[in-house]
Amino acid sequence: VDQKSLLQLALITLGAVFSTVAAYFSAVTVGRVTSLRLYSTGGFISTLFLYRCISKPLTVAVFFAIKLLQTSHNVTTLIIVPECYPTSFRNAAIPYSALIPLL
């Protein structure tokens, strides 16, 4: 395995680390619904840049953005939103929300 490809993979994975912080601060400052809309729209638009490869560094940057937006969306949906509801509702709802994407 090439060292350069490992560095690129590490940079893309670093997007998941930054996304946790980004999801928390965006949910606190602009609200959960607005941040979910922002992450969904940004994730869709960023995947459109993968249609044509312009350069390898740009592709790595696009994958970083996709990873950041996708993980931020998951953190907001599966961690921040359920904290607003009582435990009995959370215990019933979280398995269903995890099952829906698999269908």
Rosetta constraint file for C-alpha pairs under 8 A:
AtomPair CA 1 CA 5 HARMONIC 7.25 0.50
AtomPair CA 1 CA 6 HARMONIC 7.46 0.50
AtomPair CA 2 CA 6 HARMONIC 6.57 0.50
AtomPair CA 3 CA 7 HARMONIC 6.32 0.50
AtomPair CA 4 CA 8 HARMONIC 6.28 0.50
AtomPair CA 5 CA 9 HARMONIC 6.13 0.50
AtomPair CA 6 CA 10 HARMONIC 6.10 0.50
AtomPair CA 7 CA 11 HARMONIC 6.19 0.50
AtomPair CA 8 CA 12 HARMONIC 6.26 0.50
AtomPair CA 8 CA 60 HARMONIC 6.56 0.50
AtomPair CA 9 CA 13 HARMONIC 6.12 0.50
AtomPair CA 10 CA 14 HARMONIC 6.03 0.50
AtomPair CA 11 CA 15 HARMONIC 6.90 0.50
AtomPair CA 11 CA 60 HARMONIC 7.90 0.50
AtomPair CA 11 CA 64 HARMONIC 6.86 0.50
AtomPair CA 12 CA 16 HARMONIC 7.79 0.50
AtomPair CA 12 CA 60 HARMONIC 6.81 0.50
AtomPair CA 12 CA 61 HARMONIC 7.64 0.50
AtomPair CA 12 CA 63 HARMONIC 6.13 0.50
AtomPair CA 12 CA 64 HARMONIC 4.41 0.50
AtomPair CA 12 CA 67 HARMONIC 6.78 0.50
AtomPair CA 13 CA 17 HARMONIC 7.33 0.50
AtomPair CA 13 CA 64 HARMONIC 7.27 0.50
AtomPair CA 13 CA 67 HARMONIC 7.26 0.50
AtomPair CA 14 CA 18 HARMONIC 6.51 0.50
AtomPair CA 14 CA 64 HARMONIC 7.61 0.50
AtomPair CA 15 CA 19 HARMONIC 6.00 0.50
AtomPair CA 15 CA 64 HARMONIC 5.37 0.50
AtomPair CA 15 CA 65 HARMONIC 6.93 0.50
AtomPair CA 15 CA 67 HARMONIC 5.56 0.50
AtomPair CA 15 CA 68 HARMONIC 4.51 0.50
AtomPair CA 16 CA 20 HARMONIC 6.76 0.50
AtomPair CA 16 CA 67 HARMONIC 6.07 0.50
AtomPair CA 16 CA 68 HARMONIC 5.39 0.50
AtomPair CA 16 CA 71 HARMONIC 5.83 0.50
AtomPair CA 16 CA 72 HARMONIC 7.69 0.50
AtomPair CA 17 CA 21 HARMONIC 7.40 0.50
AtomPair CA 17 CA 68 HARMONIC 7.98 0.50
AtomPair CA 18 CA 22 HARMONIC 6.20 0.50
AtomPair CA 18 CA 68 HARMONIC 6.78 0.50
AtomPair CA 19 CA 23 HARMONIC 5.82 0.50
AtomPair CA 19 CA 68 HARMONIC 4.90 0.50
AtomPair CA 19 CA 69 HARMONIC 6.85 0.50
AtomPair CA 19 CA 71 HARMONIC 5.95 0.50
AtomPair CA 19 CA 72 HARMONIC 4.76 0.50
AtomPair CA 20 CA 24 HARMONIC 6.34 0.50
AtomPair CA 20 CA 71 HARMONIC 7.35 0.50
AtomPair CA 20 CA 72 HARMONIC 5.98 0.50
AtomPair CA 20 CA 75 HARMONIC 6.59 0.50
AtomPair CA 21 CA 25 HARMONIC 6.27 0.50
AtomPair CA 22 CA 26 HARMONIC 5.96 0.50
AtomPair CA 22 CA 72 HARMONIC 6.74 0.50
AtomPair CA 23 CA 27 HARMONIC 5.99 0.50
AtomPair CA 23 CA 35 HARMONIC 7.58 0.50
AtomPair CA 23 CA 72 HARMONIC 4.91 0.50
AtomPair CA 23 CA 73 HARMONIC 7.24 0.50
AtomPair CA 23 CA 75 HARMONIC 6.50 0.50
AtomPair CA 23 CA 76 HARMONIC 5.97 0.50
AtomPair CA 24 CA 28 HARMONIC 6.21 0.50
AtomPair CA 24 CA 76 HARMONIC 7.44 0.50
AtomPair CA 24 CA 80 HARMONIC 7.64 0.50
AtomPair CA 25 CA 29 HARMONIC 5.99 0.50
AtomPair CA 26 CA 30 HARMONIC 5.63 0.50
AtomPair CA 26 CA 31 HARMONIC 6.67 0.50
AtomPair CA 26 CA 32 HARMONIC 7.53 0.50
AtomPair CA 26 CA 35 HARMONIC 5.94 0.50
AtomPair CA 27 CA 31 HARMONIC 4.53 0.50
AtomPair CA 27 CA 32 HARMONIC 4.67 0.50
AtomPair CA 27 CA 34 HARMONIC 7.99 0.50
AtomPair CA 27 CA 35 HARMONIC 6.06 0.50
AtomPair CA 27 CA 76 HARMONIC 7.24 0.50
AtomPair CA 27 CA 80 HARMONIC 7.75 0.50
AtomPair CA 28 CA 32 HARMONIC 7.55 0.50
AtomPair CA 30 CA 34 HARMONIC 6.31 0.50
AtomPair CA 30 CA 35 HARMONIC 6.73 0.50
AtomPair CA 31 CA 35 HARMONIC 6.25 0.50
AtomPair CA 32 CA 36 HARMONIC 6.10 0.50
AtomPair CA 32 CA 76 HARMONIC 7.00 0.50
AtomPair CA 32 CA 80 HARMONIC 7.97 0.50
AtomPair CA 32 CA 81 HARMONIC 7.15 0.50
AtomPair CA 33 CA 37 HARMONIC 6.23 0.50
AtomPair CA 34 CA 38 HARMONIC 6.11 0.50
AtomPair CA 35 CA 39 HARMONIC 6.10 0.50
AtomPair CA 35 CA 73 HARMONIC 7.97 0.50
AtomPair CA 36 CA 40 HARMONIC 6.04 0.50
AtomPair CA 36 CA 73 HARMONIC 5.98 0.50
AtomPair CA 36 CA 76 HARMONIC 7.09 0.50
AtomPair CA 36 CA 77 HARMONIC 7.74 0.50
AtomPair CA 37 CA 41 HARMONIC 6.02 0.50
AtomPair CA 38 CA 42 HARMONIC 5.90 0.50
AtomPair CA 39 CA 43 HARMONIC 5.85 0.50
AtomPair CA 39 CA 69 HARMONIC 5.22 0.50
AtomPair CA 39 CA 70 HARMONIC 7.02 0.50
AtomPair CA 39 CA 72 HARMONIC 6.99 0.50
AtomPair CA 39 CA 73 HARMONIC 5.76 0.50
AtomPair CA 40 CA 44 HARMONIC 6.25 0.50
AtomPair CA 40 CA 69 HARMONIC 7.46 0.50
AtomPair CA 40 CA 70 HARMONIC 7.76 0.50
AtomPair CA 40 CA 73 HARMONIC 7.08 0.50
AtomPair CA 41 CA 45 HARMONIC 6.17 0.50
AtomPair CA 42 CA 46 HARMONIC 5.91 0.50
AtomPair CA 42 CA 69 HARMONIC 6.82 0.50
AtomPair CA 43 CA 47 HARMONIC 6.29 0.50
AtomPair CA 43 CA 65 HARMONIC 7.73 0.50
AtomPair CA 43 CA 66 HARMONIC 5.64 0.50
AtomPair CA 43 CA 69 HARMONIC 5.63 0.50
AtomPair CA 43 CA 70 HARMONIC 6.48 0.50
AtomPair CA 44 CA 48 HARMONIC 6.77 0.50
AtomPair CA 45 CA 49 HARMONIC 7.27 0.50
AtomPair CA 46 CA 50 HARMONIC 7.57 0.50
AtomPair CA 46 CA 62 HARMONIC 6.40 0.50
AtomPair CA 46 CA 65 HARMONIC 6.96 0.50
AtomPair CA 46 CA 66 HARMONIC 6.25 0.50
AtomPair CA 47 CA 51 HARMONIC 7.59 0.50
AtomPair CA 47 CA 62 HARMONIC 7.55 0.50
AtomPair CA 47 CA 66 HARMONIC 6.90 0.50
AtomPair CA 49 CA 53 HARMONIC 7.86 0.50
AtomPair CA 49 CA 62 HARMONIC 7.07 0.50
AtomPair CA 50 CA 59 HARMONIC 7.03 0.50
AtomPair CA 50 CA 62 HARMONIC 7.43 0.50
AtomPair CA 53 CA 59 HARMONIC 6.61 0.50
AtomPair CA 54 CA 58 HARMONIC 6.91 0.50
AtomPair CA 54 CA 59 HARMONIC 7.48 0.50
AtomPair CA 55 CA 59 HARMONIC 6.33 0.50
AtomPair CA 56 CA 60 HARMONIC 6.33 0.50
AtomPair CA 57 CA 61 HARMONIC 6.20 0.50
AtomPair CA 58 CA 62 HARMONIC 6.13 0.50
AtomPair CA 59 CA 63 HARMONIC 6.20 0.50
AtomPair CA 60 CA 64 HARMONIC 6.14 0.50
AtomPair CA 61 CA 65 HARMONIC 6.25 0.50
AtomPair CA 62 CA 66 HARMONIC 6.13 0.50
AtomPair CA 63 CA 67 HARMONIC 6.06 0.50
AtomPair CA 64 CA 68 HARMONIC 6.10 0.50
AtomPair CA 65 CA 69 HARMONIC 6.08 0.50
AtomPair CA 66 CA 70 HARMONIC 5.91 0.50
AtomPair CA 67 CA 71 HARMONIC 5.95 0.50
AtomPair CA 68 CA 72 HARMONIC 6.00 0.50
AtomPair CA 69 CA 73 HARMONIC 6.11 0.50
AtomPair CA 70 CA 74 HARMONIC 6.35 0.50
AtomPair CA 71 CA 75 HARMONIC 6.10 0.50
AtomPair CA 72 CA 76 HARMONIC 6.13 0.50
AtomPair CA 73 CA 77 HARMONIC 6.06 0.50
AtomPair CA 74 CA 78 HARMONIC 5.76 0.50
AtomPair CA 74 CA 79 HARMONIC 7.81 0.50
AtomPair CA 75 CA 79 HARMONIC 5.36 0.50
AtomPair CA 75 CA 80 HARMONIC 6.64 0.50
AtomPair CA 76 CA 80 HARMONIC 4.90 0.50
AtomPair CA 76 CA 81 HARMONIC 6.15 0.50
AtomPair CA 77 CA 81 HARMONIC 5.64 0.50
AtomPair CA 77 CA 82 HARMONIC 7.54 0.50
AtomPair CA 78 CA 82 HARMONIC 6.51 0.50
AtomPair CA 78 CA 94 HARMONIC 7.20 0.50
AtomPair CA 78 CA 97 HARMONIC 7.90 0.50
AtomPair CA 79 CA 83 HARMONIC 6.60 0.50
AtomPair CA 80 CA 84 HARMONIC 7.50 0.50
AtomPair CA 81 CA 85 HARMONIC 7.89 0.50
AtomPair CA 82 CA 90 HARMONIC 5.91 0.50
AtomPair CA 82 CA 94 HARMONIC 7.71 0.50
AtomPair CA 83 CA 90 HARMONIC 7.82 0.50
AtomPair CA 85 CA 89 HARMONIC 6.37 0.50
AtomPair CA 85 CA 90 HARMONIC 6.39 0.50
AtomPair CA 86 CA 90 HARMONIC 6.35 0.50
AtomPair CA 87 CA 91 HARMONIC 6.03 0.50
AtomPair CA 88 CA 92 HARMONIC 6.52 0.50
AtomPair CA 89 CA 93 HARMONIC 5.98 0.50
AtomPair CA 90 CA 94 HARMONIC 5.79 0.50
AtomPair CA 91 CA 95 HARMONIC 7.42 0.50
AtomPair CA 92 CA 96 HARMONIC 7.37 0.50
AtomPair CA 93 CA 97 HARMONIC 6.26 0.50
AtomPair CA 94 CA 98 HARMONIC 6.18 0.50
AtomPair CA 95 CA 99 HARMONIC 6.13 0.50
AtomPair CA 96 CA 100 HARMONIC 6.24 0.50
AtomPair CA 97 CA 101 HARMONIC 7.68 0.50
AtomPair CA 98 CA 102 HARMONIC 7.58 0.50
AtomPair CA 99 CA 103 HARMONIC 6.81 0.50
